[in-house]
Amino acid sequence: MFDKTKVKLGIAPIAWTNDDMPDLGRENTFEQCVSEMALAGYTGCEVGNKYPRDTKILRKALKLRGLEICSQWFSAFLLTRPFEEVEAGFRKQLAFLNEMGAKIIGVSEQSHSIQGMKDTPIFGNKYIMNDMEWDILCQGLSRLGRISKEEYGISLSYHHHMGTVVQDADEVERLMENTEPRYVSLLYDTGHFAYCGADPLAMAVKYADRIRHVHLKDIRTDAVKKVREEQLSFLDGVRLGTFTVPGDGDLVFEPVFRALKDAGYTGYMLVEAEQDPAKANPFEYALKARKFIEEKTGL
């Protein structure tokens, strides 16, 4: 279905070692992680908490395995910190990604986020921005995106995420409408759209011209229902198994793949499904996702 010269497949290290809950996958090393990624047939990855920060060491380790860095998460605090402070951290990460040859930086506004609060229910407690905060966020993202694109050749792709100020479909819509398209794109995440109650297919169709990076994750609807009914936190949900790899949960991916293809999507599609590696062996699930995606897309 997809042209292999235009669309590549990657996987996130969060299945091996969890950035938000370091006890999940504490036993897994960087070397094991990237070796199993390559063995499972992926060519790209994002940056995890155990990755070397020395670019020479990291490039060598990845080159040995036929891998490349395709993107990296950046936590922005445009609502609660001076822009210059956010910009300084942003530039530092851009310099790292530039050295690694990456073309995408995935930005998520983390001011007032509850995604990492283990005792705060994920449903019904997220922060709602006022009009002034929306202006600050959208203008700040457009400024960061200009820096990223014009000075480093890297695209800013915004990551909507459960528990953050940009979670729901209407919030994504407002963000897209009020940021500069040439500088701010959408990091489209199937799992986070489904988790918040949005239709992943409808979102893929609606924002086809703004999507520059894709996270493929599946959800287990029974687990999400339990999180909602028992008022559990986002992190509780991860441990419970709200997320899994494509083909292992309840989402239907074929129409999403068709929509992305019809829109002429190019770039990376990245498997990102944080689970407890003691319950969901990362290599086993990486293979499962790889097989499913190959069958559905030809990649």
Secondary structure, DSSP 8 states (H G I E B T S, - for coil): ---TTTEEEEE-GGGTS-SS-TTTTTT--HHHHHHHHHHTT--EE---TTS-S-HHHHHHHHHHTT-EE---EEEE-TTTS-HHHHHHHHHHHHHHHHHHT--EEEEEE-TT--TT-TTS-SSS------HHHHHHHHHHHHHHHHHHHHHH--EEEEE--TTSSS-SHHHHHHHHHTS-TTTEEEEEEHHHHHHHT--HHHHHHHTTTTEEEEEE-EE-HHHHHHHHHTT--HHHHHHHT-EE-TTSSS---HHHHHHHHHTT--EEEEE-----TTTS-HHHHHHHHHHHHHHHH--
